[in-house]
Amino acid sequence: MRVEANELRRRRWWAPLALLAVSGLLSLAVLEIGARVLRLSNVGTPYVREDPDTIYSHIPGKRGRMESPGEFAVRFAINSKGLRSPEIDYPRTGRERVLAIGDSFTFGIGADDDETWPALLDAALGAGSPSEFETLNAGVRGWGLAEYWIWLEKEGVRYRPDWIVLGIHASDWTSPFRGLVSLGEAGDLEKHRREAAGIDRLKEASAKIPLYETLMNWSVFANYLKGVLARQLRGGTTQGLEAGDDEPPQARFERAWPINRALLLAIERQTAELGAKLALVFIPTYQHIVGEAGHEGVEQRFRDALAQHADARELAFVDMTSHFRAAAAQPAATIGDFYHPDDGHCTPLGYAEIARSAAEIIRDDARSRERHGG
């Protein structure tokens, strides 16, 4: 009788726990299904680490996957130097070297390694003959003009490129508000290293979560929660521009443009010191292409400011807005062929359009040199 009583007590103790565990799992399953239906977040392997100069940078040698549920699931590989490119040494190989610098559109979210625009540019420049070019993909998600300049000065110069192609996304004008650079009294750019902040706390917390990388790889809900926390705890500096909550975007742009212009001039000077050539490629948002309300004002101003700057400085410049609109206007084509509407990044076809335009800049220059015997 005593054994039966003990067994009964054990069952009474375990039953509520089992019910609680099952209820918890069912609740998480419902949240995950809801997050996927609403497409609250992408999922994928974490591939960045903290960096005091640029807030974060790629983890060298990292491989993994990226997925936007219902739109794409792709693989990526980062080489030992932090580039989404095959392994390459700093010393030149005798071929002309193209260094593509940009944000997630240059990194190539939504595409496999060989479908990013730098990879397709490499293929286009070598089409039909043994390639005389090699193209390196230095795109990092979330970077802007400040990070491009900082990375180029610290690391990019070591590759001694012949061409630097900046893939400038429509959102890059906000870069000065991360505080990595500011203008001094004499108008010179001043760098500010990242102050240890929320990103460190987020990293410490994630290290304690069992199966963290598995969750990031497959759970939309877990990625959504991480995104919410990251926005609350985002690291930066207190040295740069501050954006007021109620400040109109046009006013923010006015304050940011002098710094962005100084960054473009600094990148141009660095390019000239390398004996290289600089090209700017403007990449619009999906919303701007389709004329969605609220995406005309600042994006249009940034695009126009870049075009005017390039014209004044005699730099090669391509505005992909007209290219994408023309491509989407072809029979049986839609803008959905070139952009993932929910995620917002380009499809492989969209990246191919960017590569085609960038290749034309470099080919035009090569033809001009041939005509002039240079």
Kinemage of the C-alpha trace (Angstrom):
@kinemage 1
@onewidth
@group {chain A} dominant
@subgroup {mainchain}
@vectorlist {calphas} color= white
{ca met a 1} P 0.000 0.000 0.000
{ca arg a 2} L 2.880 2.352 0.872
{ca val a 3} L 4.465 1.807 -2.597
{ca glu a 4} L 1.174 2.560 -4.306
{ca ala a 5} L 0.790 5.736 -2.240
{ca asn a 6} L 4.284 6.934 -3.189
{ca glu a 7} L 3.607 6.201 -6.860
{ca leu a 8} L 0.348 8.135 -6.660
{ca arg a 9} L 2.129 11.137 -5.123
{ca arg a 10} L 4.761 11.051 -7.882
{ca arg a 11} L 2.057 11.014 -10.536
{ca arg a 12} L 0.282 13.919 -8.881
{ca trp a 13} L 3.595 15.859 -8.869
{ca trp a 14} L 4.550 15.122 -12.477
{ca ala a 15} L 1.145 15.574 -14.071
{ca pro a 16} L 0.928 19.382 -13.593
{ca leu a 17} L 4.520 19.799 -14.776
{ca ala a 18} L 3.891 17.718 -17.871
{ca leu a 19} L 0.716 19.685 -18.587
{ca leu a 20} L 2.606 22.970 -18.103
{ca ala a 21} L 5.402 21.805 -20.435
{ca val a 22} L 2.950 20.716 -23.127
{ca ser a 23} L 1.015 23.981 -22.792
{ca gly a 24} L 4.239 25.958 -23.078
{ca leu a 25} L 5.330 24.078 -26.177
{ca leu a 26} L 1.913 24.514 -27.789
{ca ser a 27} L 1.991 28.248 -26.997
{ca leu a 28} L 5.438 28.585 -28.559
{ca ala a 29} L 4.260 26.633 -31.604
{ca val a 30} L 1.280 28.990 -31.996
{ca leu a 31} L 3.568 32.036 -31.655
{ca glu a 32} L 5.983 30.585 -34.224
{ca ile a 33} L 3.189 29.837 -36.699
{ca gly a 34} L 1.779 33.332 -36.216
{ca ala a 35} L 5.215 34.912 -36.692
{ca arg a 36} L 5.694 32.971 -39.923
{ca val a 37} L 2.237 33.845 -41.252
{ca leu a 38} L 2.850 37.526 -40.489
{ca arg a 39} L 6.471 37.264 -41.711
{ca leu a 40} L 7.683 39.215 -38.702
{ca ser a 41} L 11.347 38.451 -39.302
{ca asn a 42} L 13.894 36.638 -41.413
{ca val a 43} L 15.802 33.715 -39.954
{ca gly a 44} L 19.406 32.796 -40.395
{ca thr a 45} L 22.814 31.980 -38.977
{ca pro a 46} L 24.332 34.827 -36.895
{ca tyr a 47} L 27.399 36.031 -38.785
{ca val a 48} L 28.527 39.332 -37.248
{ca arg a 49} L 30.672 40.193 -34.248
{ca glu a 50} L 31.228 43.391 -32.293
{ca asp a 51} L 33.749 45.832 -33.750
{ca pro a 52} L 34.826 49.015 -31.958
{ca asp a 53} L 35.378 50.860 -35.245
{ca thr a 54} L 32.210 49.947 -37.151
{ca ile a 55} L 29.967 48.678 -34.293
{ca tyr a 56} L 29.982 45.220 -35.903
{ca ser a 57} L 31.662 43.298 -38.725
{ca his a 58} L 31.627 39.798 -40.197
{ca ile a 59} L 32.850 36.726 -38.341
{ca pro a 60} L 35.739 35.431 -40.513
{ca gly a 61} L 35.153 31.947 -41.888
{ca lys a 62} L 31.457 31.876 -40.950
{ca arg a 63} L 29.096 29.803 -43.090
{ca gly a 64} L 25.354 29.530 -42.797
{ca arg a 65} L 21.912 30.156 -44.199
{ca met a 66} L 19.463 33.062 -44.613
{ca glu a 67} L 15.725 32.711 -45.089
{ca ser a 68} L 12.761 35.007 -45.635
{ca pro a 69} L 9.834 32.600 -45.157
{ca gly a 70} L 7.935 32.195 -48.387
{ca glu a 71} L 10.477 34.201 -50.410
{ca phe a 72} L 13.958 32.702 -50.307
{ca ala a 73} L 16.303 30.333 -48.476
{ca val a 74} L 19.958 30.735 -49.424
{ca arg a 75} L 23.443 29.819 -48.202
{ca phe a 76} L 26.422 32.082 -47.571
{ca ala a 77} L 30.135 31.695 -46.881
{ca ile a 78} L 32.410 34.392 -45.454
{ca asn a 79} L 36.129 33.988 -46.098
{ca ser a 80} L 38.957 34.239 -43.570
{ca lys a 81} L 39.220 38.007 -44.091
{ca gly a 82} L 35.531 38.723 -43.538
{ca leu a 83} L 34.495 39.058 -47.201
{ca arg a 84} L 31.658 37.195 -48.896
{ca ser a 85} L 34.098 36.083 -51.559
{ca pro a 86} L 36.387 33.140 -52.259
{ca glu a 87} L 39.666 33.163 -50.345
{ca ile a 88} L 42.027 35.811 -51.686
{ca asp a 89} L 45.399 37.203 -50.631
{ca tyr a 90} L 46.151 40.881 -50.223
{ca pro a 91} L 48.988 40.837 -52.829
{ca arg a 92} L 47.819 41.352 -56.399
{ca thr a 93} L 47.590 38.477 -58.870
{ca gly a 94} L 48.156 40.518 -62.033
{ca arg a 95} L 44.451 40.858 -62.768
{ca glu a 96} L 42.562 44.121 -62.332
{ca arg a 97} L 40.927 44.133 -58.928
{ca val a 98} L 37.441 45.525 -58.232
{ca leu a 99} L 36.471 46.158 -54.614
{ca ala a 100} L 32.694 46.332 -54.075
{ca ile a 101} L 31.767 48.067 -50.814
{ca gly a 102} L 28.225 48.451 -49.538
{ca asp a 103} L 25.531 47.251 -47.176
{ca ser a 104} L 23.193 44.240 -47.261
{ca phe a 105} L 22.381 44.838 -50.945
{ca thr a 106} L 26.078 44.433 -51.754
{ca phe a 107} L 26.479 41.532 -49.321
{ca gly a 108} L 23.573 40.004 -51.225
{ca ile a 109} L 20.782 39.090 -48.832
{ca gly a 110} L 18.291 37.003 -50.775
{ca ala a 111} L 20.913 35.412 -53.033
{ca asp a 112} L 23.445 32.589 -52.914
{ca asp a 113} L 27.164 33.414 -53.005
{ca asp a 114} L 27.389 33.290 -56.798
{ca glu a 115} L 24.221 35.401 -57.273
{ca thr a 116} L 25.270 38.613 -55.477
{ca trp a 117} L 25.956 41.607 -57.685
{ca pro a 118} L 29.726 41.584 -56.954
{ca ala a 119} L 29.884 37.878 -57.931
{ca leu a 120} L 27.803 38.517 -61.056
{ca leu a 121} L 29.970 41.549 -61.874
{ca asp a 122} L 33.015 39.290 -61.663
{ca ala a 123} L 31.355 36.823 -64.045
{ca ala a 124} L 30.261 39.592 -66.433
{ca leu a 125} L 33.728 41.124 -66.650
{ca gly a 126} L 35.219 37.722 -67.425
{ca ala a 127} L 32.517 36.575 -69.858
{ca gly a 128} L 33.803 35.005 -73.053
{ca ser a 129} L 37.486 34.963 -72.123
{ca pro a 130} L 39.849 34.181 -69.261
{ca ser a 131} L 39.007 36.882 -66.713
{ca glu a 132} L 41.352 39.819 -66.396
{ca phe a 133} L 39.371 40.955 -63.366
{ca glu a 134} L 38.704 39.758 -59.836
{ca thr a 135} L 35.864 41.274 -57.805
{ca leu a 136} L 35.739 41.244 -54.002
{ca asn a 137} L 32.492 41.526 -52.028
{ca ala a 138} L 33.000 43.770 -48.978
{ca gly a 139} L 29.299 44.366 -48.313
{ca val a 140} L 28.118 44.243 -44.681
{ca arg a 141} L 24.484 44.429 -43.641
{ca gly a 142} L 23.516 47.707 -41.970
{ca trp a 143} L 26.675 49.622 -42.861
{ca gly a 144} L 26.603 53.079 -44.433
{ca leu a 145} L 29.016 55.686 -45.776
{ca ala a 146} L 30.762 56.104 -42.404
{ca glu a 147} L 31.519 52.387 -42.124
{ca tyr a 148} L 32.592 52.194 -45.775
{ca trp a 149} L 35.209 54.900 -45.226
{ca ile a 150} L 36.427 53.495 -41.886
{ca trp a 151} L 36.764 49.962 -43.287
{ca leu a 152} L 38.414 51.151 -46.515
{ca glu a 153} L 41.034 53.113 -44.604
{ca lys a 154} L 41.745 50.304 -42.146
{ca glu a 155} L 41.379 47.166 -44.285
{ca gly a 156} L 40.256 47.848 -47.845
{ca val a 157} L 43.454 49.650 -48.870
{ca arg a 158} L 45.400 46.428 -48.275
{ca tyr a 159} L 43.795 44.905 -51.386
{ca arg a 160} L 45.220 47.667 -53.642
{ca pro a 161} L 42.141 47.715 -55.946
{ca asp a 162} L 41.999 49.275 -59.409
{ca trp a 163} L 38.298 50.052 -58.956
{ca ile a 164} L 36.191 50.809 -55.903
{ca val a 165} L 32.462 50.471 -56.576
{ca leu a 166} L 30.240 51.823 -53.803
{ca gly a 167} L 26.798 50.241 -53.694
{ca ile a 168} L 24.984 53.111 -51.974
{ca his a 169} L 21.533 52.129 -50.761
{ca ala a 170} L 18.770 54.702 -50.330
{ca ser a 171} L 18.977 54.352 -46.530
{ca asp a 172} L 22.702 55.095 -46.318
{ca trp a 173} L 22.115 58.794 -45.697
{ca thr a 174} L 21.242 57.936 -42.062
{ca ser a 175} L 24.781 56.701 -41.327
{ca pro a 176} L 25.908 59.895 -39.487
{ca phe a 177} L 23.273 59.302 -36.795
{ca arg a 178} L 25.145 56.205 -35.578
{ca gly a 179} L 27.835 58.553 -34.279
{ca leu a 180} L 30.916 56.861 -35.735
{ca val a 181} L 32.005 60.106 -37.379
{ca ser a 182} L 31.367 63.799 -36.977
{ca leu a 183} L 32.677 67.034 -38.443
{ca gly a 184} L 35.240 68.942 -36.396
{ca glu a 185} L 35.441 72.716 -36.135
{ca ala a 186} L 37.699 72.846 -39.194
{ca gly a 187} L 35.289 70.688 -41.192
{ca asp a 188} L 37.474 67.573 -40.969
{ca leu a 189} L 36.005 64.154 -40.257
{ca glu a 190} L 36.571 62.849 -36.749
{ca lys a 191} L 36.169 59.160 -35.869
{ca his a 192} L 34.560 57.909 -32.675
{ca arg a 193} L 34.992 54.341 -31.487
{ca arg a 194} L 31.937 52.433 -30.389
{ca glu a 195} L 31.166 52.698 -26.715
{ca ala a 196} L 30.416 49.409 -24.956
{ca ala a 197} L 26.638 49.361 -24.752
{ca gly a 198} L 23.591 47.199 -25.306
{ca ile a 199} L 25.193 45.076 -27.996
{ca asp a 200} L 27.507 43.614 -25.352
{ca arg a 201} L 24.579 42.794 -23.067
{ca leu a 202} L 22.736 41.156 -25.962
{ca lys a 203} L 25.817 39.075 -26.768
{ca glu a 204} L 26.185 37.977 -23.138
{ca ala a 205} L 22.504 37.029 -22.961
{ca ser a 206} L 22.564 35.068 -26.221
{ca ala a 207} L 25.593 33.064 -25.053
{ca lys a 208} L 23.483 31.675 -22.205
{ca ile a 209} L 20.582 30.509 -24.403
{ca pro a 210} L 20.704 26.764 -25.204
{ca leu a 211} L 20.736 25.997 -28.930
{ca tyr a 212} L 20.926 29.732 -29.712
{ca glu a 213} L 22.281 29.309 -33.243
{ca thr a 214} L 19.673 26.644 -34.026
{ca leu a 215} L 16.921 29.012 -32.899
{ca met a 216} L 18.330 31.804 -35.072
{ca asn a 217} L 18.533 29.427 -38.031
{ca trp a 218} L 14.947 28.245 -37.899
{ca ser a 219} L 12.675 30.250 -35.577
{ca val a 220} L 10.989 33.392 -36.925
{ca phe a 221} L 9.603 34.262 -33.493
{ca ala a 222} L 13.021 34.001 -31.810
{ca asn a 223} L 14.544 36.240 -34.488
{ca tyr a 224} L 11.709 38.728 -34.040
{ca leu a 225} L 12.358 38.923 -30.285
{ca lys a 226} L 16.082 39.346 -30.917
{ca gly a 227} L 15.345 42.180 -33.347
{ca val a 228} L 13.178 43.960 -30.782
{ca leu a 229} L 15.920 43.670 -28.158
{ca ala a 230} L 18.629 44.748 -30.594
{ca arg a 231} L 16.719 47.916 -31.473
{ca gln a 232} L 16.374 48.740 -27.795
{ca leu a 233} L 20.002 47.980 -26.938
{ca arg a 234} L 21.748 49.073 -30.138
{ca gly a 235} L 25.322 50.177 -29.533
{ca gly a 236} L 26.809 53.352 -30.914
{ca thr a 237} L 28.541 56.457 -29.644
{ca thr a 238} L 27.393 59.683 -28.064
{ca gln a 239} L 29.636 61.800 -30.293
{ca gly a 240} L 27.636 62.052 -33.514
{ca leu a 241} L 24.368 63.579 -34.598
{ca glu a 242} L 21.296 62.982 -32.488
{ca ala a 243} L 17.925 62.503 -34.149
{ca gly a 244} L 14.909 63.929 -32.387
{ca asp a 245} L 11.882 61.651 -32.226
{ca asp a 246} L 9.678 64.275 -33.864
{ca glu a 247} L 12.253 65.675 -36.275
{ca pro a 248} L 10.994 65.555 -39.875
{ca pro a 249} L 13.075 63.349 -42.217
{ca gln a 250} L 13.866 66.335 -44.444
{ca ala a 251} L 15.388 68.207 -41.493
{ca arg a 252} L 17.429 65.146 -40.532
{ca phe a 253} L 18.685 64.866 -44.092
{ca glu a 254} L 19.804 68.516 -44.060
{ca arg a 255} L 21.924 67.871 -40.986
{ca ala a 256} L 23.314 64.577 -42.255
{ca trp a 257} L 24.272 65.603 -45.792
{ca pro a 258} L 27.387 67.696 -44.901
{ca ile a 259} L 28.833 64.663 -43.113
{ca asn a 260} L 27.851 62.314 -45.955
{ca arg a 261} L 29.442 64.653 -48.490
{ca ala a 262} L 32.627 64.769 -46.396
{ca leu a 263} L 32.617 60.963 -46.281
{ca leu a 264} L 32.286 60.751 -50.069
{ca leu a 265} L 35.201 63.177 -50.462
{ca ala a 266} L 37.298 61.162 -47.997
{ca ile a 267} L 36.582 57.929 -49.888
{ca glu a 268} L 37.482 59.703 -53.140
{ca arg a 269} L 40.799 60.887 -51.673
{ca gln a 270} L 41.587 57.401 -50.405
{ca thr a 271} L 40.764 55.971 -53.834
{ca ala a 272} L 43.059 58.496 -55.537
{ca glu a 273} L 45.919 57.661 -53.156
{ca leu a 274} L 45.574 54.035 -54.243
{ca gly a 275} L 45.680 55.083 -57.901
{ca ala a 276} L 42.239 53.528 -58.306
{ca lys a 277} L 38.957 54.724 -59.814
{ca leu a 278} L 35.693 55.283 -57.976
{ca ala a 279} L 32.143 54.537 -59.129
{ca leu a 280} L 28.890 55.152 -57.262
{ca val a 281} L 25.843 52.937 -57.766
{ca phe a 282} L 22.598 54.143 -56.181
{ca ile a 283} L 20.284 51.290 -55.136
{ca pro a 284} L 16.670 52.370 -54.447
{ca thr a 285} L 14.169 50.792 -52.100
{ca tyr a 286} L 11.450 48.516 -53.413
{ca gln a 287} L 8.880 51.000 -52.095
{ca his a 288} L 10.392 53.858 -54.078
{ca ile a 289} L 10.357 51.811 -57.276
{ca val a 290} L 6.639 51.086 -56.966
{ca gly a 291} L 5.850 54.668 -55.914
{ca glu a 292} L 4.620 53.809 -52.433
{ca ala a 293} L 3.574 56.891 -50.449
{ca gly a 294} L 6.182 58.242 -48.057
{ca his a 295} L 9.198 56.986 -49.981
{ca glu a 296} L 9.667 59.812 -52.471
{ca gly a 297} L 10.905 62.765 -50.417
{ca val a 298} L 14.204 61.999 -48.671
{ca glu a 299} L 15.116 59.110 -50.962
{ca gln a 300} L 14.713 61.403 -53.968
{ca arg a 301} L 16.789 64.114 -52.290
{ca phe a 302} L 19.583 61.674 -51.419
{ca arg a 303} L 19.623 60.310 -54.955
{ca asp a 304} L 19.721 63.821 -56.444
{ca ala a 305} L 22.449 64.926 -54.027
{ca leu a 306} L 24.578 61.915 -54.981
{ca ala a 307} L 24.056 62.585 -58.697
{ca gln a 308} L 25.029 66.244 -58.309
{ca his a 309} L 28.076 65.322 -56.232
{ca ala a 310} L 29.208 62.724 -58.776
{ca asp a 311} L 28.723 65.194 -61.624
{ca ala a 312} L 30.679 67.942 -59.842
{ca arg a 313} L 33.512 65.534 -58.969
{ca glu a 314} L 33.434 63.815 -62.391
{ca leu a 315} L 32.759 60.402 -60.857
{ca ala a 316} L 31.034 57.507 -62.575
{ca phe a 317} L 27.466 57.283 -61.279
{ca val a 318} L 24.557 54.944 -61.971
{ca asp a 319} L 21.037 55.441 -60.637
{ca met a 320} L 19.399 52.018 -60.579
{ca thr a 321} L 15.916 53.531 -60.130
{ca ser a 322} L 15.371 54.044 -63.853
{ca his a 323} L 17.003 50.695 -64.666
{ca phe a 324} L 14.640 48.768 -62.404
{ca arg a 325} L 11.566 50.636 -63.591
{ca ala a 326} L 12.497 49.978 -67.217
{ca ala a 327} L 13.180 46.298 -66.509
{ca ala a 328} L 9.865 45.897 -64.661
{ca ala a 329} L 8.033 47.547 -67.577
{ca gln a 330} L 9.064 44.783 -69.995
{ca pro a 331} L 6.317 42.392 -71.187
{ca ala a 332} L 5.412 39.771 -68.574
{ca ala a 333} L 7.844 41.344 -66.056
{ca thr a 334} L 6.991 42.806 -62.636
{ca ile a 335} L 9.053 44.521 -59.979
{ca gly a 336} L 8.628 41.289 -57.980
{ca asp a 337} L 11.050 39.699 -60.437
{ca phe a 338} L 13.776 42.044 -59.161
{ca tyr a 339} L 12.905 42.595 -55.485
{ca his a 340} L 11.579 40.364 -52.717
{ca pro a 341} L 8.550 42.493 -51.684
{ca asp a 342} L 8.345 41.384 -48.035
{ca asp a 343} L 12.051 41.258 -47.284
{ca gly a 344} L 12.839 44.284 -49.466
{ca his a 345} L 16.152 43.032 -50.860
{ca cys a 346} L 16.833 42.185 -54.488
{ca thr a 347} L 16.285 38.835 -56.129
{ca pro a 348} L 19.145 37.302 -58.140
{ca leu a 349} L 17.617 38.981 -61.222
{ca gly a 350} L 17.736 42.323 -59.425
{ca tyr a 351} L 21.365 41.812 -58.463
{ca ala a 352} L 22.093 40.891 -62.083
{ca glu a 353} L 20.748 44.312 -63.156
{ca ile a 354} L 23.112 46.053 -60.728
{ca ala a 355} L 26.056 43.936 -61.922
{ca arg a 356} L 25.243 44.708 -65.546
{ca ser a 357} L 25.245 48.451 -64.876
{ca ala a 358} L 28.490 48.333 -62.883
{ca ala a 359} L 30.151 46.219 -65.586
{ca glu a 360} L 29.211 48.798 -68.212
{ca ile a 361} L 31.022 51.521 -66.255
{ca ile a 362} L 34.207 49.471 -66.126
{ca arg a 363} L 33.946 48.330 -69.756
{ca asp a 364} L 33.392 51.928 -70.927
{ca asp a 365} L 36.542 52.969 -69.090
{ca ala a 366} L 38.508 50.085 -70.645
{ca arg a 367} L 37.283 51.005 -74.135
{ca ser a 368} L 38.237 54.628 -73.531
{ca arg a 369} L 41.753 53.605 -72.494
{ca glu a 370} L 42.107 51.465 -75.587
{ca arg a 371} L 41.069 54.346 -77.838
{ca his a 372} L 43.611 56.612 -76.217
{ca gly a 373} L 46.298 53.961 -75.984
{ca gly a 374} L 46.323 54.084 -72.199
